[in-house]
């Protein structure tokens, strides 16, 4: 299970903050210091969230956030993610 909040380090020294909902059906991302809620969308390859304007792809330690098909944050990477409950504390 992934942590509920992950800060991804992105190109151009940007940080993408992602906060997952407990049910993993939505995420909140900070864009210009404002939270934007994105809903889970179908994807066979990775986690994908969208609101029609923004599209967030999450694949393990990697992330990309697009606005109308233009990359806002990316490529992004998180540090090593925990592999067990014990690793998270």
Biopython code that builds the backbone (N, CA, C, O; Angstrom):
import numpy as np
from Bio.PDB.StructureBuilder import StructureBuilder

atoms = [
    (1, "UNK", "N", (0.844, -1.188, 0.000)),
    (1, "UNK", "CA", (0.000, 0.000, 0.000)),
    (1, "UNK", "C", (0.885, 1.246, 0.000)),
    (1, "UNK", "O", (1.868, 1.306, 0.739)),
    (2, "UNK", "N", (0.547, 2.230, -0.817)),
    (2, "UNK", "CA", (1.322, 3.455, -0.924)),
    (2, "UNK", "C", (0.928, 4.449, 0.163)),
    (2, "UNK", "O", (-0.185, 4.396, 0.685)),
    (3, "UNK", "N", (1.841, 5.353, 0.501)),
    (3, "UNK", "CA", (1.480, 6.404, 1.455)),
    (3, "UNK", "C", (0.379, 7.284, 0.873)),
    (3, "UNK", "O", (0.231, 7.361, -0.347)),
    (4, "UNK", "N", (-0.394, 7.946, 1.728)),
    (4, "UNK", "CA", (-1.470, 8.800, 1.221)),
    (4, "UNK", "C", (-0.926, 10.083, 0.620)),
    (4, "UNK", "O", (-1.555, 10.661, -0.267)),
    (5, "UNK", "N", (0.238, 10.544, 1.088)),
    (5, "UNK", "CA", (0.824, 11.760, 0.524)),
    (5, "UNK", "C", (2.234, 11.470, 0.027)),
    (5, "UNK", "O", (3.057, 10.886, 0.733)),
    (6, "UNK", "N", (2.487, 11.893, -1.205)),
    (6, "UNK", "CA", (3.810, 11.732, -1.799)),
    (6, "UNK", "C", (4.197, 13.056, -2.455)),
    (6, "UNK", "O", (3.403, 13.653, -3.182)),
    (7, "UNK", "N", (5.408, 13.503, -2.195)),
    (7, "UNK", "CA", (5.970, 14.658, -2.879)),
    (7, "UNK", "C", (6.921, 14.147, -3.944)),
    (7, "UNK", "O", (7.906, 13.475, -3.640)),
    (8, "UNK", "N", (6.621, 14.467, -5.188)),
    (8, "UNK", "CA", (7.449, 14.052, -6.313)),
    (8, "UNK", "C", (8.370, 15.203, -6.713)),
    (8, "UNK", "O", (7.923, 16.346, -6.807)),
    (9, "UNK", "N", (9.639, 14.913, -6.946)),
    (9, "UNK", "CA", (10.594, 15.888, -7.461)),
    (9, "UNK", "C", (10.538, 15.823, -8.981)),
    (9, "UNK", "O", (10.677, 14.759, -9.583)),
    (10, "UNK", "N", (10.332, 16.990, -9.585)),
    (10, "UNK", "CA", (10.111, 17.033, -11.031)),
    (10, "UNK", "C", (11.181, 17.869, -11.735)),
    (10, "UNK", "O", (11.984, 18.552, -11.099)),
    (11, "UNK", "N", (11.164, 17.795, -13.054)),
    (11, "UNK", "CA", (12.062, 18.596, -13.879)),
    (11, "UNK", "C", (11.867, 20.070, -13.539)),
    (11, "UNK", "O", (10.808, 20.468, -13.055)),
    (12, "UNK", "N", (12.874, 20.858, -13.791)),
    (12, "UNK", "CA", (12.867, 22.300, -13.537)),
    (12, "UNK", "C", (12.698, 22.634, -12.062)),
    (12, "UNK", "O", (12.142, 23.677, -11.718)),
    (13, "UNK", "N", (13.181, 21.741, -11.182)),
    (13, "UNK", "CA", (13.139, 21.946, -9.729)),
    (13, "UNK", "C", (11.736, 22.175, -9.177)),
    (13, "UNK", "O", (11.570, 22.885, -8.185)),
    (14, "UNK", "N", (10.733, 21.585, -9.808)),
    (14, "UNK", "CA", (9.362, 21.682, -9.315)),
    (14, "UNK", "C", (9.059, 20.505, -8.398)),
    (14, "UNK", "O", (9.667, 19.441, -8.511)),
    (15, "UNK", "N", (8.115, 20.710, -7.491)),
    (15, "UNK", "CA", (7.653, 19.646, -6.609)),
    (15, "UNK", "C", (6.154, 19.462, -6.838)),
    (15, "UNK", "O", (5.381, 20.419, -6.787)),
    (16, "UNK", "N", (5.761, 18.222, -7.091)),
    (16, "UNK", "CA", (4.360, 17.871, -7.281)),
    (16, "UNK", "C", (3.880, 17.160, -6.028)),
    (16, "UNK", "O", (4.343, 16.063, -5.713)),
    (17, "UNK", "N", (2.942, 17.790, -5.308)),
    (17, "UNK", "CA", (2.384, 17.200, -4.102)),
    (17, "UNK", "C", (1.100, 16.467, -4.455)),
    (17, "UNK", "O", (0.167, 17.048, -5.009)),
    (18, "UNK", "N", (1.067, 15.175, -4.123)),
    (18, "UNK", "CA", (-0.098, 14.333, -4.422)),
    (18, "UNK", "C", (-0.621, 13.760, -3.117)),
    (18, "UNK", "O", (0.120, 13.134, -2.360)),
    (19, "UNK", "N", (-1.907, 13.979, -2.860)),
    (19, "UNK", "CA", (-2.572, 13.451, -1.663)),
    (19, "UNK", "C", (-3.688, 12.525, -2.132)),
    (19, "UNK", "O", (-4.658, 12.967, -2.748)),
    (20, "UNK", "N", (-3.538, 11.223, -1.832)),
    (20, "UNK", "CA", (-4.549, 10.244, -2.231)),
    (20, "UNK", "C", (-5.686, 10.213, -1.212)),
    (20, "UNK", "O", (-5.455, 10.351, -0.011)),
    (21, "UNK", "N", (-6.904, 10.032, -1.695)),
    (21, "UNK", "CA", (-8.042, 9.791, -0.811)),
    (21, "UNK", "C", (-7.893, 8.387, -0.225)),
    (21, "UNK", "O", (-7.248, 7.525, -0.821)),
    (22, "UNK", "N", (-8.484, 8.168, 0.926)),
    (22, "UNK", "CA", (-8.375, 6.860, 1.593)),
    (22, "UNK", "C", (-8.873, 5.724, 0.708)),
    (22, "UNK", "O", (-8.344, 4.614, 0.775)),
    (23, "UNK", "N", (-9.883, 5.985, -0.121)),
    (23, "UNK", "CA", (-10.433, 4.939, -0.990)),
    (23, "UNK", "C", (-9.720, 4.851, -2.344)),
    (23, "UNK", "O", (-10.072, 4.011, -3.173)),
    (24, "UNK", "N", (-8.724, 5.707, -2.573)),
    (24, "UNK", "CA", (-7.922, 5.738, -3.812)),
    (24, "UNK", "C", (-8.749, 6.052, -5.052)),
    (24, "UNK", "O", (-8.303, 5.797, -6.171)),
    (25, "UNK", "N", (-9.942, 6.600, -4.871)),
    (25, "UNK", "CA", (-10.771, 6.970, -6.029)),
    (25, "UNK", "C", (-10.506, 8.385, -6.510)),
    (25, "UNK", "O", (-10.964, 8.776, -7.583)),
    (26, "UNK", "N", (-9.767, 9.155, -5.717)),
    (26, "UNK", "CA", (-9.433, 10.515, -6.108)),
    (26, "UNK", "C", (-8.106, 10.915, -5.475)),
    (26, "UNK", "O", (-7.626, 10.290, -4.530)),
    (27, "UNK", "N", (-7.533, 11.981, -6.030)),
    (27, "UNK", "CA", (-6.325, 12.568, -5.477)),
    (27, "UNK", "C", (-6.492, 14.083, -5.489)),
    (27, "UNK", "O", (-7.278, 14.633, -6.260)),
    (28, "UNK", "N", (-5.738, 14.739, -4.622)),
    (28, "UNK", "CA", (-5.640, 16.196, -4.652)),
    (28, "UNK", "C", (-4.206, 16.531, -5.028)),
    (28, "UNK", "O", (-3.264, 15.961, -4.477)),
    (29, "UNK", "N", (-4.043, 17.448, -5.957)),
    (29, "UNK", "CA", (-2.726, 17.936, -6.334)),
    (29, "UNK", "C", (-2.709, 19.447, -6.135)),
    (29, "UNK", "O", (-3.730, 20.113, -6.304)),
    (30, "UNK", "N", (-1.543, 19.986, -5.773)),
    (30, "UNK", "CA", (-1.410, 21.435, -5.619)),
    (30, "UNK", "C", (-0.911, 22.028, -6.921)),
    (30, "UNK", "O", (0.163, 21.677, -7.410)),
    (31, "UNK", "N", (-1.713, 22.939, -7.481)),
    (31, "UNK", "CA", (-1.338, 23.646, -8.702)),
    (31, "UNK", "C", (-1.455, 25.128, -8.392)),
    (31, "UNK", "O", (-2.539, 25.614, -8.066)),
    (32, "UNK", "N", (-0.351, 25.846, -8.490)),
    (32, "UNK", "CA", (-0.306, 27.261, -8.112)),
    (32, "UNK", "C", (-0.833, 27.468, -6.692)),
    (32, "UNK", "O", (-1.584, 28.405, -6.423)),
    (33, "UNK", "N", (-0.423, 26.571, -5.788)),
    (33, "UNK", "CA", (-0.803, 26.596, -4.374)),
    (33, "UNK", "C", (-2.299, 26.427, -4.131)),
    (33, "UNK", "O", (-2.791, 26.783, -3.060)),
    (34, "UNK", "N", (-3.025, 25.893, -5.097)),
    (34, "UNK", "CA", (-4.452, 25.617, -4.947)),
    (34, "UNK", "C", (-4.687, 24.123, -5.133)),
    (34, "UNK", "O", (-4.176, 23.530, -6.083)),
    (35, "UNK", "N", (-5.460, 23.504, -4.228)),
    (35, "UNK", "CA", (-5.737, 22.075, -4.406)),
    (35, "UNK", "C", (-6.718, 21.841, -5.555)),
    (35, "UNK", "O", (-7.732, 22.528, -5.676)),
    (36, "UNK", "N", (-6.399, 20.873, -6.378)),
    (36, "UNK", "CA", (-7.274, 20.451, -7.479)),
    (36, "UNK", "C", (-7.563, 18.976, -7.265)),
    (36, "UNK", "O", (-6.646, 18.168, -7.116)),
    (37, "UNK", "N", (-8.856, 18.629, -7.251)),
    (37, "UNK", "CA", (-9.273, 17.239, -7.028)),
    (37, "UNK", "C", (-9.453, 16.557, -8.380)),
    (37, "UNK", "O", (-10.155, 17.059, -9.258)),
    (38, "UNK", "N", (-8.805, 15.403, -8.530)),
    (38, "UNK", "CA", (-8.897, 14.610, -9.751)),
    (38, "UNK", "C", (-9.478, 13.253, -9.403)),
    (38, "UNK", "O", (-9.127, 12.664, -8.381)),
    (39, "UNK", "N", (-10.368, 12.755, -10.252)),
    (39, "UNK", "CA", (-11.025, 11.469, -10.041)),
    (39, "UNK", "C", (-10.300, 10.367, -10.802)),
    (39, "UNK", "O", (-9.740, 10.595, -11.874)),
    (40, "UNK", "N", (-10.321, 9.182, -10.234)),
    (40, "UNK", "CA", (-9.669, 8.021, -10.861)),
    (40, "UNK", "C", (-10.319, 7.732, -12.209)),
    (40, "UNK", "O", (-11.543, 7.759, -12.341)),
    (41, "UNK", "N", (-9.497, 7.461, -13.192)),
    (41, "UNK", "CA", (-9.960, 7.122, -14.540)),
    (41, "UNK", "C", (-9.408, 5.750, -14.893)),
    (41, "UNK", "O", (-8.398, 5.321, -14.333)),
    (42, "UNK", "N", (-10.051, 5.073, -15.800)),
    (42, "UNK", "CA", (-9.609, 3.744, -16.194)),
    (42, "UNK", "C", (-8.262, 3.769, -16.897)),
    (42, "UNK", "O", (-8.017, 4.608, -17.764)),
    (43, "UNK", "N", (-7.399, 2.847, -16.520)),
    (43, "UNK", "CA", (-6.091, 2.716, -17.152)),
    (43, "UNK", "C", (-5.544, 1.341, -16.834)),
    (43, "UNK", "O", (-5.539, 0.924, -15.675)),
    (44, "UNK", "N", (-5.086, 0.638, -17.845)),
    (44, "UNK", "CA", (-4.542, -0.702, -17.638)),
    (44, "UNK", "C", (-3.093, -0.664, -17.166)),
    (44, "UNK", "O", (-2.644, -1.587, -16.485)),
    (45, "UNK", "N", (-2.357, 0.388, -17.516)),
    (45, "UNK", "CA", (-0.924, 0.410, -17.255)),
    (45, "UNK", "C", (-0.527, 1.031, -15.915)),
    (45, "UNK", "O", (0.391, 0.538, -15.260)),
    (46, "UNK", "N", (-1.200, 2.098, -15.500)),
    (46, "UNK", "CA", (-0.819, 2.803, -14.287)),
    (46, "UNK", "C", (-2.051, 3.489, -13.697)),
    (46, "UNK", "O", (-3.147, 3.400, -14.251)),
    (47, "UNK", "N", (-1.857, 4.173, -12.568)),
    (47, "UNK", "CA", (-2.947, 4.965, -12.009)),
    (47, "UNK", "C", (-3.108, 6.213, -12.867)),
    (47, "UNK", "O", (-2.125, 6.821, -13.288)),
    (48, "UNK", "N", (-4.348, 6.583, -13.118)),
    (48, "UNK", "CA", (-4.635, 7.745, -13.944)),
    (48, "UNK", "C", (-5.798, 8.487, -13.298)),
    (48, "UNK", "O", (-6.803, 7.879, -12.930)),
    (49, "UNK", "N", (-5.656, 9.810, -13.162)),
    (49, "UNK", "CA", (-6.681, 10.649, -12.537)),
    (49, "UNK", "C", (-6.915, 11.865, -13.420)),
    (49, "UNK", "O", (-5.980, 12.379, -14.035)),
    (50, "UNK", "N", (-8.177, 12.333, -13.486)),
    (50, "UNK", "CA", (-8.476, 13.457, -14.365)),
    (50, "UNK", "C", (-9.696, 14.229, -13.869)),
    (50, "UNK", "O", (-10.521, 13.706, -13.120)),
    (51, "UNK", "N", (-9.789, 15.490, -14.306)),
    (51, "UNK", "CA", (-10.991, 16.290, -14.103)),
    (51, "UNK", "C", (-11.463, 16.884, -15.422)),
    (51, "UNK", "O", (-12.328, 17.760, -15.429)),
    (52, "UNK", "N", (-10.913, 16.426, -16.529)),
    (52, "UNK", "CA", (-11.264, 16.950, -17.839)),
    (52, "UNK", "C", (-10.267, 17.987, -18.340)),
    (52, "UNK", "O", (-10.114, 18.162, -19.549)),
    (53, "UNK", "N", (-9.589, 18.673, -17.430)),
    (53, "UNK", "CA", (-8.555, 19.646, -17.791)),
    (53, "UNK", "C", (-7.179, 19.101, -17.448)),
    (53, "UNK", "O", (-6.262, 19.127, -18.269)),
    (54, "UNK", "N", (-7.048, 18.606, -16.224)),
    (54, "UNK", "CA", (-5.787, 18.058, -15.745)),
    (54, "UNK", "C", (-5.821, 16.540, -15.826)),
    (54, "UNK", "O", (-6.866, 15.915, -15.643)),
    (55, "UNK", "N", (-4.656, 15.960, -16.105)),
    (55, "UNK", "CA", (-4.509, 14.514, -16.187)),
    (55, "UNK", "C", (-3.235, 14.133, -15.451)),
    (55, "UNK", "O", (-2.151, 14.613, -15.783)),
    (56, "UNK", "N", (-3.366, 13.271, -14.452)),
    (56, "UNK", "CA", (-2.241, 12.835, -13.640)),
    (56, "UNK", "C", (-2.007, 11.356, -13.883)),
    (56, "UNK", "O", (-2.920, 10.540, -13.756)),
    (57, "UNK", "N", (-0.763, 11.020, -14.237)),
    (57, "UNK", "CA", (-0.351, 9.628, -14.385)),
    (57, "UNK", "C", (0.585, 9.294, -13.236)),
    (57, "UNK", "O", (1.556, 10.013, -12.998)),
    (58, "UNK", "N", (0.305, 8.217, -12.527)),
    (58, "UNK", "CA", (1.174, 7.733, -11.457)),
    (58, "UNK", "C", (1.558, 6.296, -11.779)),
    (58, "UNK", "O", (0.701, 5.460, -12.066)),
    (59, "UNK", "N", (2.840, 6.023, -11.729)),
    (59, "UNK", "CA", (3.338, 4.680, -11.999)),
    (59, "UNK", "C", (4.450, 4.392, -11.002)),
    (59, "UNK", "O", (5.623, 4.637, -11.282)),
    (60, "UNK", "N", (4.077, 3.872, -9.841)),
    (60, "UNK", "CA", (5.055, 3.608, -8.789)),
    (60, "UNK", "C", (5.698, 4.885, -8.313)),
    (60, "UNK", "O", (5.031, 5.744, -7.735)),
    (61, "UNK", "N", (6.996, 5.020, -8.550)),
    (61, "UNK", "CA", (7.742, 6.194, -8.092)),
    (61, "UNK", "C", (7.762, 7.321, -9.121)),
    (61, "UNK", "O", (8.419, 8.338, -8.901)),
    (62, "UNK", "N", (7.056, 7.161, -10.236)),
    (62, "UNK", "CA", (7.063, 8.167, -11.297)),
    (62, "UNK", "C", (5.699, 8.829, -11.432)),
    (62, "UNK", "O", (4.667, 8.229, -11.131)),
    (63, "UNK", "N", (5.713, 10.102, -11.898)),
    (63, "UNK", "CA", (4.469, 10.843, -12.086)),
    (63, "UNK", "C", (4.640, 11.876, -13.194)),
    (63, "UNK", "O", (5.738, 12.368, -13.455)),
    (64, "UNK", "N", (3.514, 12.186, -13.836)),
    (64, "UNK", "CA", (3.449, 13.270, -14.817)),
    (64, "UNK", "C", (2.074, 13.915, -14.666)),
    (64, "UNK", "O", (1.061, 13.221, -14.581)),
    (65, "UNK", "N", (2.047, 15.248, -14.634)),
    (65, "UNK", "CA", (0.782, 15.989, -14.586)),
    (65, "UNK", "C", (0.690, 16.849, -15.834)),
    (65, "UNK", "O", (1.591, 17.633, -16.131)),
    (66, "UNK", "N", (-0.421, 16.692, -16.568)),
    (66, "UNK", "CA", (-0.652, 17.465, -17.786)),
    (66, "UNK", "C", (-1.872, 18.370, -17.616)),
    (66, "UNK", "O", (-2.795, 18.061, -16.863)),
    (67, "UNK", "N", (-1.851, 19.484, -18.328)),
    (67, "UNK", "CA", (-3.021, 20.366, -18.440)),
    (67, "UNK", "C", (-3.329, 20.486, -19.922)),
    (67, "UNK", "O", (-2.517, 21.004, -20.689)),
    (68, "UNK", "N", (-4.502, 20.008, -20.328)),
    (68, "UNK", "CA", (-4.894, 20.034, -21.737)),
    (68, "UNK", "C", (-3.778, 19.499, -22.639)),
    (68, "UNK", "O", (-3.417, 20.132, -23.631)),
    (69, "UNK", "N", (-3.237, 18.330, -22.287)),
    (69, "UNK", "CA", (-2.197, 17.617, -23.036)),
    (69, "UNK", "C", (-0.825, 18.296, -23.009)),
    (69, "UNK", "O", (0.071, 17.877, -23.742)),
    (70, "UNK", "N", (-0.638, 19.324, -22.190)),
    (70, "UNK", "CA", (0.653, 19.999, -22.036)),
    (70, "UNK", "C", (1.226, 19.624, -20.676)),
    (70, "UNK", "O", (0.543, 19.761, -19.661)),
    (71, "UNK", "N", (2.469, 19.154, -20.639)),
    (71, "UNK", "CA", (3.084, 18.720, -19.384)),
    (71, "UNK", "C", (3.345, 19.924, -18.486)),
    (71, "UNK", "O", (4.063, 20.849, -18.866)),
    (72, "UNK", "N", (2.746, 19.903, -17.275)),
    (72, "UNK", "CA", (2.994, 20.932, -16.260)),
    (72, "UNK", "C", (4.101, 20.499, -15.299)),
    (72, "UNK", "O", (4.988, 21.284, -14.961)),
    (73, "UNK", "N", (4.036, 19.250, -14.870)),
    (73, "UNK", "CA", (5.013, 18.673, -13.953)),
    (73, "UNK", "C", (5.464, 17.349, -14.553)),
    (73, "UNK", "O", (4.651, 16.452, -14.775)),
    (74, "UNK", "N", (6.756, 17.232, -14.812)),
    (74, "UNK", "CA", (7.237, 15.964, -15.306)),
    (74, "UNK", "C", (8.476, 16.117, -16.149)),
    (74, "UNK", "O", (8.737, 17.182, -16.709)),
    (75, "UNK", "N", (9.216, 15.075, -16.234)),
    (75, "UNK", "CA", (9.002, 13.844, -15.485)),
    (75, "UNK", "C", (9.296, 14.066, -14.004)),
    (75, "UNK", "O", (10.133, 14.889, -13.635)),
    (76, "UNK", "N", (8.593, 13.318, -13.176)),
    (76, "UNK", "CA", (8.725, 13.439, -11.728)),
    (76, "UNK", "C", (9.071, 12.077, -11.131)),
    (76, "UNK", "O", (8.725, 11.032, -11.681)),
    (77, "UNK", "N", (9.764, 12.116, -9.990)),
    (77, "UNK", "CA", (10.121, 10.880, -9.304)),
    (77, "UNK", "C", (10.057, 11.103, -7.802)),
    (77, "UNK", "O", (10.432, 12.160, -7.296)),
    (78, "UNK", "N", (9.577, 10.093, -7.109)),
    (78, "UNK", "CA", (9.577, 10.095, -5.647)),
    (78, "UNK", "C", (10.775, 9.297, -5.187)),
    (78, "UNK", "O", (11.350, 8.522, -5.951)),
    (79, "UNK", "N", (11.144, 9.487, -3.949)),
    (79, "UNK", "CA", (12.177, 8.636, -3.376)),
    (79, "UNK", "C", (11.634, 7.224, -3.296)),
    (79, "UNK", "O", (10.473, 6.995, -3.637)),
    (80, "UNK", "N", (12.429, 6.282, -2.861)),
    (80, "UNK", "CA", (11.933, 4.910, -2.741)),
    (80, "UNK", "C", (10.681, 4.858, -1.869)),
    (80, "UNK", "O", (10.660, 5.398, -0.763)),
    (81, "UNK", "N", (9.651, 4.209, -2.374)),
    (81, "UNK", "CA", (8.402, 4.096, -1.636)),
    (81, "UNK", "C", (8.459, 2.903, -0.704)),
    (81, "UNK", "O", (9.146, 1.922, -0.991)),
    (82, "UNK", "N", (7.735, 2.976, 0.426)),
    (82, "UNK", "CA", (7.754, 1.841, 1.376)),
    (82, "UNK", "C", (7.187, 0.584, 0.748)),
    (82, "UNK", "O", (6.267, 0.638, -0.068)),
    (83, "UNK", "N", (7.747, -0.541, 1.140)),
    (83, "UNK", "CA", (7.268, -1.828, 0.624)),
    (83, "UNK", "C", (6.473, -2.583, 1.655)),
    (83, "UNK", "O", (5.847, -3.593, 1.334)),
    (84, "UNK", "N", (6.480, -2.112, 2.901)),
    (84, "UNK", "CA", (5.698, -2.759, 3.945)),
    (84, "UNK", "C", (5.246, -1.709, 4.942)),
    (84, "UNK", "O", (5.736, -0.580, 4.941)),
    (85, "UNK", "N", (4.310, -2.094, 5.788)),
    (85, "UNK", "CA", (3.810, -1.183, 6.809)),
    (85, "UNK", "C", (4.954, -0.718, 7.692)),
    (85, "UNK", "O", (5.021, 0.463, 8.032)),
    (86, "UNK", "N", (5.835, -1.593, 8.063)),
    (86, "UNK", "CA", (6.953, -1.249, 8.930)),
    (86, "UNK", "C", (7.840, -0.167, 8.298)),
    (86, "UNK", "O", (8.364, 0.687, 9.012)),
    (87, "UNK", "N", (8.015, -0.192, 6.981)),
    (87, "UNK", "CA", (8.882, 0.772, 6.306)),
    (87, "UNK", "C", (8.306, 2.187, 6.328)),
    (87, "UNK", "O", (9.043, 3.154, 6.132)),
    (88, "UNK", "N", (7.007, 2.320, 6.563)),
    (88, "UNK", "CA", (6.380, 3.637, 6.510)),
    (88, "UNK", "C", (6.584, 4.442, 7.784)),
    (88, "UNK", "O", (6.310, 5.641, 7.797)),
    (89, "UNK", "N", (7.054, 3.819, 8.847)),
    (89, "UNK", "CA", (7.160, 4.518, 10.136)),
    (89, "UNK", "C", (8.583, 4.683, 10.569)),
    (89, "UNK", "O", (8.844, 5.250, 11.630)),
]
sb = StructureBuilder()
sb.init_structure("model")
sb.init_model(0)
sb.init_chain("A")
sb.init_seg("    ")
for serial, (resi, resn, name, xyz) in enumerate(atoms, 1):
    if name == "N":
        sb.init_residue(resn, " ", resi, " ")
    sb.init_atom(name, np.array(xyz, "f"), 0.0, 1.0, " ", f" {name:<3s}", serial, name[0])
structure = sb.get_structure()
